[in-house]
Amino acid sequence: MLITSMIVKVAPSQAMEVSRLLGHLPQVAIYGVHKGANIIVVFEASNAAEIKNISQHIANKITGVLGIFQIDEIPDSEMNLNKTGLLESPKPAVPAPPKKVEKPRPQSWQNFAYAYVH
């Protein structure tokens, strides 16, 4: 199963109607209208061909759609869900501690004095 997010760019005067129509499509979730003309959409698909088909349907069959911009596509197996079924933010990678660089120690006081003077 693939989870896909996209922005559907619409004519501002038709944003509410397009949102309503998108909401009736199976496996589609609407997350709101941004700045009156950008509908945030997430949907599930079983494969890439299904993503292409639904995208073409939205672009070609729904009046008022000006364009579709796919943002992300990930397999649901890569998603981290917490116990309530909500997405968790990915944990940031912990950087490796800096390596301690040791300066070579002189073998004897005379070597140290020689290295210091020269």
N, C-alpha and C positions, 0 to 999 in steps of 0.2 A: 504494500500500500504506500502511495506517495502522498505527501502533504504539500500543497502548492499555495503560495500566496501571490497575489497580483493586485495591481491598481488598475481599475477600469476608469478611464477618462471619459467623461460625459459632458453633454451640453448642460450648463447649470440649470436651465429651465426644466430639464427632464431628469434631474438627479434622483428625485424621490420616486418617480415612476420606474426608472431603471433599477433602483435598489429593490423596489417591491418585486419586480419581475425576476431579478437575480435570486431573491430569497425563496422563490418557488422552485428553483432548480434543485435536483437531488444532490445531496452531499456538499452543498454550498453554504457557507456562513458569511454573512455580511458584518463587518466590524465598524461600519460607519461611513459617513461622507466627510471628506476633508476639504476645506476651502470651497465647498459648494459644487465641486466638479470632479472629485477624485473619490471613487468608491473603493474601499479596502475590502478585498475578498480573499477568503481562504477556502479551499475545497480539497477533498480526498479523491484520489484516483487510483485505480489498480495498476495502471501502467502509463507510459509516456504518450501512447496513442490516445488514451482517454483524455489526457490533459489537452492535447492538440484539438480533439473534437469539441470539447466544451469551450475552449478558447475561440474556435472558429464559429461556434454557435452564438456565443456572446457578441462577437464582433460583427457577424453578418445578419443575425436574425433579430437583434434587439435594437429598436429605433432609439436614437439618441447617443449611442456608444460611438465615441470618436477614436478610441484606441485602447489597447490592452498592453500592460507592461508587467511581465512576469518578474517577480522579485526573487523568489526562492523556491526550490523544490528539493525536499529531503525525504528519504524513506522513514516511515514511522518507527522503524527499529533504531534509528539514531536519535530519537527524541527522548528526553528525560522527563518522565511524568512523576509527580510526587504522589503521596498516598491518596490525595483527593482527586487525582486525575488531571490536575492542572500542570502546565509546562513549568519546569524549573529553569532558571537561567543557568547556562553552562558555567561550571566552576572554572575560574581563571586558572591558567597554568601557573604552577608555583615555580618561580625561577630558581635555578640551582644556585646555591651559595657561592660567592666568589672564591676562587681558589687562592689559597695563601701562597704567596711567592716568597720563598726563603732565599735570603741573600747568602752567597757562599761565605762560610766562616774561614778565617785564616787558620792554618794549621798550627801556627805558634805565634807568639808575640812578635818575633823577629819578622815573620812573613807579613804580619799586619803592619808593622812599622815600615817595612820596605814598600808595601803597596800604598800606604798613606803618603809617603814622601815622593814616590815616583808617580 
